[in-house]
Amino acid sequence: MKRKNAFYRKAAVFFCAVMAGSLFLFFFLPSARMSALALCNQLFAASERANAYAYDYFQTPENQSAVFAWVLTSVLIGSYFGLALALRSRLLLLLFAVLAALLQAYFGLSLPAWGNAALFLLLGLGVVLFGSPKKSALPFAALALVAMVISAALLPGTDAATESLSETVRDSLAPVTRQEDALTGENPDSALETRHMNSRSLLTGEEKSEARKEYRLLTVEEQQISKPRWIDYLKITLLLLLSAAVVVLPFLPFLYGNARRKKAQEARRMFQSENPGEALCAMFRHAAKYLETGGCGGGNLPYRQWAEAFPERLPESYKEQYAACAALFEEAAYSEHPMTEAQREQTRLFLSETERIFFDEADWKEKLRLRYGKCLHE
């Protein structure tokens, strides 16, 4: 285990170094910087072809290639995922999902439907698998595929309301451009009309002006030509948070379930403790949780008195098993007597019988509740 942890730490350091090197090249190597600007220009051009957007392009040399930037970007993204894998960080995967959604929404460009489905499905599977067993990924994948099929069937293509909201948010994020449009008019390429002024003045004309021409001084009060449009930054912030929530919220139930399941797994690890008394107590408490969940618990009564309130549906042999194991639990928990492996095995058999009664014989709804709601069964 220590060797494995050391390997992951070294891998994390390596991927961090690769990411730092890629960013260093982007910022300080002229050829990489020019290639990155050319890549941005290509992105702007693609966005303009798909939307009614206009961008200010970066100044780059003629026929500047963006291949170098593509290579560095691929290395940067690959190292990012390698770092997330080495650290088993669900946060890094969620941040990438949010960033991918925001970039596609802002530029009005998106991956193909299957590309987005595969990307977010893989990110979601990574989030689930980093904190739970592999088999827990099956219900997540099934639910995600069902959601994609329903979405493709009921809401195919581009939604007009969503597209309109996207245009509004993007325009709100570009106040300078909007103000320039208001000042220049609808056609910014048209010639601007100028006001012609007569520079001659009665005060400096030295009385040489023609007698037939008259001048009079006209004072114009200050007028407000245009009032700056108010930008609702709160609305923009809320819309951005809503976009992030749309990406993050579907993962929250699985994160919550994984946290509960991880806690149950930690409790089960105590069953294999080298101390038989410690393992015995952990198994008996787990069986008591089954009894409480099944409505057979005794509340605040001592464990030894629970058997008196058991319903008739529980077999007499099970009640006898419970009474014997309750006595073993009290001995292990409240005395310093060393417990034996035989007593540990006796309690393990009692736990197996409890799982058979309350889980194996339950209906499918109760099994789902015990497995994913209470996290009592793996």
C-alpha positions as CSV (number, residue, x, y, z in Angstrom):
1,M,0.0,0.0,0.0
2,K,2.8,2.4,0.9
3,R,4.5,1.7,-2.5
4,K,1.3,2.4,-4.3
5,N,0.8,5.7,-2.5
6,A,4.4,6.7,-3.2
7,F,3.8,5.9,-6.9
8,Y,0.7,8.1,-7.1
9,R,2.5,10.9,-5.3
10,K,5.3,10.7,-7.9
11,A,2.8,10.6,-10.7
12,A,1.0,13.7,-9.4
13,V,4.3,15.6,-9.2
14,F,5.2,14.5,-12.7
15,F,1.9,15.7,-14.2
16,C,2.1,19.0,-12.3
17,A,5.5,19.5,-13.8
18,V,4.3,18.8,-17.3
19,M,1.4,21.2,-16.9
20,A,3.7,23.9,-15.5
21,G,6.1,23.4,-18.4
22,S,3.3,23.7,-21.0
23,L,2.0,26.9,-19.4
24,F,5.6,28.3,-19.3
25,L,6.0,27.7,-23.1
26,F,2.6,29.3,-23.8
27,F,3.6,32.5,-21.9
28,F,7.3,32.8,-22.5
29,L,8.1,31.1,-25.8
30,P,7.3,33.5,-28.7
31,S,6.5,30.7,-31.2
32,A,4.2,29.0,-28.8
33,R,2.5,32.3,-27.9
34,M,1.9,33.2,-31.6
35,S,0.6,29.7,-32.2
36,A,-1.8,30.1,-29.3
37,L,-3.1,33.4,-30.7
38,A,-3.6,31.8,-34.0
39,L,-5.6,29.0,-32.3
40,C,-7.8,31.6,-30.6
41,N,-8.3,33.3,-34.0
42,Q,-9.5,30.0,-35.4
43,L,-11.9,29.6,-32.5
44,F,-13.2,33.1,-33.1
45,A,-13.7,32.4,-36.8
46,A,-15.6,29.2,-36.0
47,S,-17.8,31.0,-33.5
48,E,-18.6,33.7,-36.0
49,R,-19.6,31.2,-38.7
50,A,-22.0,29.5,-36.2
51,N,-23.4,32.6,-34.5
52,A,-24.0,36.3,-35.0
53,Y,-20.9,37.2,-33.0
54,A,-18.0,39.6,-33.9
55,Y,-14.6,39.3,-32.4
56,D,-11.4,41.5,-32.4
57,Y,-8.8,39.1,-33.8
58,F,-5.2,38.9,-32.4
59,Q,-2.4,40.2,-34.6
60,T,-0.4,37.3,-35.8
61,P,2.1,36.7,-38.6
62,E,0.6,35.7,-42.0
63,N,0.0,32.0,-42.4
64,Q,0.8,31.4,-38.7
65,S,0.2,27.7,-37.8
66,A,-1.7,26.6,-34.7
67,V,-0.3,23.1,-34.7
68,F,2.1,23.9,-31.8
69,A,-0.7,25.3,-29.7
70,W,-2.8,22.2,-30.4
71,V,0.0,19.9,-29.3
72,L,0.6,21.9,-26.1
73,T,-3.1,22.1,-25.3
74,S,-3.4,18.3,-25.8
75,V,-0.5,17.8,-23.4
76,L,-2.0,20.2,-20.9
77,I,-5.4,18.5,-20.9
78,G,-3.9,15.0,-20.8
79,S,-1.7,16.0,-17.8
80,Y,-4.7,17.5,-16.1
81,F,-6.6,14.2,-16.3
82,G,-3.5,12.3,-15.2
83,L,-3.2,14.6,-12.2
84,A,-6.9,14.0,-11.4
85,L,-6.4,10.2,-11.7
86,A,-3.2,10.3,-9.5
87,L,-4.9,12.3,-6.8
88,R,-8.3,10.6,-7.3
89,S,-9.7,14.1,-7.1
90,R,-13.4,14.3,-7.9
91,L,-13.1,18.1,-7.6
92,L,-10.8,18.4,-10.6
93,L,-13.2,16.4,-12.7
94,L,-16.1,18.5,-11.7
95,L,-14.1,21.7,-12.5
96,F,-13.3,20.4,-15.9
97,A,-17.0,19.6,-16.5
98,V,-18.0,23.1,-15.5
99,L,-15.3,24.7,-17.6
100,A,-16.2,22.6,-20.7
101,A,-19.9,23.6,-20.4
102,L,-19.2,27.3,-19.9
103,L,-16.8,27.5,-22.8
104,Q,-19.2,25.8,-25.2
105,A,-22.0,28.1,-24.0
106,Y,-20.0,31.3,-24.3
107,F,-18.6,30.7,-27.8
108,G,-21.8,29.2,-29.1
109,L,-19.9,26.1,-30.2
110,S,-20.4,22.5,-29.0
111,L,-19.1,19.1,-29.5
112,P,-21.3,16.6,-31.4
113,A,-24.1,15.2,-29.3
114,W,-22.3,11.9,-28.9
115,G,-19.1,13.7,-28.0
116,N,-20.7,15.7,-25.2
117,A,-22.6,12.6,-24.0
118,A,-19.3,10.5,-23.9
119,L,-17.3,13.4,-22.2
120,F,-19.7,14.0,-19.4
121,L,-20.5,10.3,-18.9
122,L,-16.8,9.5,-18.5
123,L,-16.4,12.5,-16.2
124,G,-19.3,11.3,-14.1
125,L,-18.0,7.7,-14.0
126,G,-14.7,9.0,-12.8
127,V,-16.4,11.0,-10.0
128,V,-18.3,7.9,-8.9
129,L,-15.4,5.4,-9.2
130,F,-13.0,7.6,-7.2
131,G,-15.0,7.1,-4.0
132,S,-16.8,3.8,-4.4
133,P,-16.5,0.2,-5.7
134,K,-16.5,-0.4,-9.5
135,K,-20.0,-2.0,-9.3
136,S,-21.5,1.3,-8.2
137,A,-20.8,2.8,-11.6
138,L,-23.4,0.5,-13.2
139,P,-26.5,2.3,-11.8
140,F,-25.0,5.7,-12.6
141,A,-24.2,4.7,-16.2
142,A,-27.7,3.2,-16.7
143,L,-29.3,6.4,-15.3
144,A,-27.2,8.7,-17.4
145,L,-27.9,6.7,-20.6
146,V,-31.7,6.7,-19.8
147,A,-31.5,10.5,-19.3
148,M,-29.7,11.0,-22.7
149,V,-32.2,8.8,-24.5
150,I,-35.2,10.7,-23.0
151,S,-33.5,14.0,-23.8
152,A,-32.8,13.1,-27.4
153,A,-36.4,11.8,-27.8
154,L,-38.2,14.7,-26.2
155,L,-35.9,17.7,-26.8
156,P,-34.0,17.1,-30.0
157,G,-32.0,19.8,-31.7
158,T,-31.5,23.4,-30.4
159,D,-33.9,24.8,-27.9
160,A,-35.0,28.3,-29.0
161,A,-35.5,29.6,-25.4
162,T,-32.2,28.3,-24.3
163,E,-30.5,29.8,-27.3
164,S,-32.1,33.1,-26.8
165,L,-31.0,33.1,-23.1
166,S,-27.5,32.3,-24.2
167,E,-27.4,35.2,-26.6
168,T,-28.7,37.6,-23.9
169,V,-26.1,36.4,-21.3
170,R,-23.3,36.7,-23.8
171,D,-24.4,40.2,-24.9
172,S,-24.5,41.2,-21.2
173,L,-20.9,40.1,-20.8
174,A,-19.8,42.5,-23.5
175,P,-20.9,45.9,-22.3
176,V,-18.2,47.8,-24.2
177,T,-19.2,46.4,-27.5
178,R,-22.8,47.3,-26.9
179,Q,-22.0,50.9,-26.0
180,E,-19.9,51.2,-29.1
181,D,-22.7,49.9,-31.2
182,A,-25.1,52.5,-29.6
183,L,-22.7,55.3,-30.4
184,T,-21.8,54.3,-34.0
185,G,-25.3,53.1,-35.0
186,E,-26.3,50.0,-36.8
187,N,-23.8,50.4,-39.6
188,P,-20.3,51.1,-38.1
189,D,-18.7,51.2,-41.5
190,S,-20.7,54.1,-42.8
191,A,-19.1,57.6,-42.8
192,L,-19.8,59.7,-39.8
193,E,-21.5,63.1,-40.4
194,T,-19.6,66.0,-38.9
195,R,-20.8,69.4,-37.8
196,H,-19.4,72.2,-39.9
197,M,-18.2,75.2,-37.9
198,N,-17.3,78.8,-38.8
199,S,-14.1,79.6,-37.1
200,R,-14.4,83.4,-37.6
201,S,-15.2,85.4,-34.5
202,L,-16.5,88.9,-34.0
203,L,-14.1,89.2,-31.1
204,T,-11.0,88.6,-33.2
205,G,-12.1,89.8,-36.6
206,E,-10.6,93.3,-36.1
207,E,-13.8,94.8,-37.4
208,K,-13.0,93.5,-40.9
209,S,-16.0,91.3,-41.4
210,E,-18.4,92.2,-44.2
211,A,-21.2,94.4,-43.2
212,R,-23.9,92.1,-44.7
213,K,-23.0,89.2,-42.5
214,E,-24.2,89.1,-39.0
215,Y,-23.1,86.8,-36.2
216,R,-24.6,86.1,-32.9
217,L,-23.3,84.1,-30.0
218,L,-25.5,81.1,-29.2
219,T,-25.0,79.2,-25.9
220,V,-26.3,75.7,-25.8
221,E,-26.9,74.1,-22.4
222,E,-25.3,70.8,-21.5
223,Q,-27.4,67.9,-22.7
224,Q,-27.2,64.2,-21.9
225,I,-26.8,62.5,-25.3
226,S,-27.1,58.9,-24.0
227,K,-27.5,57.3,-20.6
228,P,-25.3,54.3,-19.9
229,R,-27.3,51.2,-19.9
230,W,-27.4,49.5,-16.5
231,I,-25.7,46.1,-16.4
232,D,-27.4,43.6,-14.0
233,Y,-24.2,41.9,-12.7
234,L,-26.3,40.0,-10.2
235,K,-28.4,38.4,-12.9
236,I,-25.3,37.5,-14.9
237,T,-23.7,35.9,-11.8
238,L,-26.9,34.0,-11.1
239,L,-27.1,32.7,-14.7
240,L,-23.4,31.6,-14.5
241,L,-24.1,29.8,-11.2
242,L,-27.2,28.2,-12.7
243,S,-25.1,26.9,-15.6
244,A,-22.6,25.4,-13.2
245,A,-25.4,23.9,-11.1
246,V,-26.9,22.2,-14.2
247,V,-23.5,20.4,-14.7
248,V,-22.8,19.7,-11.0
249,L,-26.3,18.8,-9.6
250,P,-26.7,15.5,-11.4
251,F,-23.6,14.2,-9.7
252,L,-24.6,15.2,-6.1
253,P,-26.8,12.2,-5.4
254,F,-24.0,9.9,-6.4
255,L,-21.5,11.8,-4.3
256,Y,-23.8,11.6,-1.3
257,G,-24.4,7.9,-1.9
258,N,-20.7,7.3,-2.3
259,A,-19.9,9.1,1.0
260,R,-22.5,6.9,2.8
261,R,-21.3,3.8,1.2
262,K,-17.7,4.6,2.0
263,K,-18.7,5.1,5.6
264,A,-20.4,1.6,5.6
265,Q,-17.2,0.1,4.1
266,E,-15.1,1.6,6.8
267,A,-17.4,0.0,9.4
268,R,-17.1,-3.4,7.6
269,R,-13.3,-3.2,7.7
270,M,-13.6,-3.5,11.4
271,F,-15.0,-6.9,10.9
272,Q,-11.5,-8.1,9.9
273,S,-9.8,-6.5,12.9
274,E,-6.9,-8.4,14.5
275,N,-8.7,-7.9,17.8
276,P,-11.6,-10.4,18.0
277,G,-13.4,-8.3,20.6
278,E,-13.3,-5.2,18.4
279,A,-14.5,-7.1,15.4
280,L,-17.2,-8.8,17.5
281,C,-18.6,-5.4,18.6
282,A,-18.5,-4.0,15.1
283,M,-20.5,-6.9,13.7
284,F,-23.1,-6.9,16.5
285,R,-23.7,-3.1,16.1
286,H,-24.1,-3.6,12.3
287,A,-26.7,-6.3,13.0
288,A,-28.5,-4.0,15.4
289,K,-28.7,-1.4,12.6
290,Y,-30.5,-4.0,10.5
291,L,-32.9,-4.6,13.4
292,E,-33.6,-0.9,13.8
293,T,-34.1,-0.4,10.1
294,G,-36.5,-3.3,10.0
295,G,-38.6,-2.0,12.9
296,C,-37.4,-4.5,15.4
297,G,-35.1,-2.2,17.4
298,G,-35.5,-1.6,21.1
299,G,-34.7,2.1,21.1
300,N,-32.8,3.3,24.2
301,L,-33.2,-0.1,26.0
302,P,-30.0,-2.1,26.5
303,Y,-29.2,-4.6,23.8
304,R,-29.9,-7.6,26.0
305,Q,-33.6,-6.4,26.4
306,W,-34.3,-6.0,22.7
307,A,-35.2,-9.7,22.3
308,E,-38.2,-9.3,24.6
309,A,-39.8,-6.9,22.2
310,F,-39.0,-8.8,19.0
311,P,-42.1,-9.5,16.8
312,E,-43.4,-13.0,16.4
313,R,-42.3,-13.2,12.8
314,L,-38.7,-13.6,13.9
315,P,-37.8,-17.3,14.5
316,E,-37.2,-18.5,18.0
317,S,-33.7,-19.8,17.0
318,Y,-32.8,-16.3,15.8
319,K,-33.9,-14.8,19.2
320,E,-31.7,-17.3,21.0
321,Q,-28.8,-16.3,18.7
322,Y,-29.4,-12.7,19.4
323,A,-29.4,-13.2,23.2
324,A,-26.2,-15.1,23.1
325,C,-24.4,-12.5,20.9
326,A,-25.8,-9.6,23.0
327,A,-24.1,-11.2,26.0
328,L,-20.9,-11.5,24.0
329,F,-21.1,-7.9,23.0
330,E,-21.5,-6.7,26.5
331,E,-18.5,-8.8,27.6
332,A,-16.3,-7.5,24.8
333,A,-17.4,-3.8,25.2
334,Y,-17.5,-3.4,28.9
335,S,-14.9,-5.8,30.2
336,E,-11.2,-6.5,29.6
337,H,-11.7,-10.2,29.0
338,P,-10.0,-11.3,25.8
339,M,-12.4,-12.7,23.2
340,T,-11.7,-15.8,21.1
341,E,-11.9,-16.5,17.4
342,A,-14.8,-18.9,18.1
343,Q,-16.8,-16.1,19.6
344,R,-16.0,-13.8,16.7
345,E,-17.2,-16.6,14.3
346,Q,-20.4,-17.0,16.4
347,T,-21.2,-13.3,16.0
348,R,-20.3,-13.5,12.2
349,L,-22.9,-16.3,11.8
350,F,-25.4,-14.2,13.7
351,L,-24.8,-11.2,11.3
352,S,-25.2,-13.5,8.3
353,E,-28.5,-14.7,9.6
354,T,-29.6,-11.1,10.2
355,E,-28.8,-10.2,6.6
356,R,-30.6,-13.2,5.3
357,I,-33.8,-12.3,7.2
358,F,-33.8,-8.6,6.6
359,F,-32.2,-8.3,3.2
360,D,-32.4,-11.6,1.2
361,E,-36.1,-12.1,2.1
362,A,-37.0,-8.4,1.5
363,D,-38.7,-7.1,-1.6
364,W,-36.8,-5.1,-4.2
365,K,-37.8,-1.7,-2.8
366,E,-36.5,-2.6,0.7
367,K,-33.3,-4.0,-0.9
368,L,-32.7,-0.7,-2.7
369,R,-33.3,1.2,0.6
370,L,-30.9,-1.0,2.6
371,R,-28.3,-1.0,-0.1
372,Y,-28.3,2.6,-1.3
373,G,-30.3,4.5,1.3
374,K,-28.9,3.0,4.6
375,C,-25.8,1.5,3.0
376,L,-26.0,-1.6,5.2
377,H,-25.4,-4.1,2.4
378,E,-22.7,-4.1,-0.3
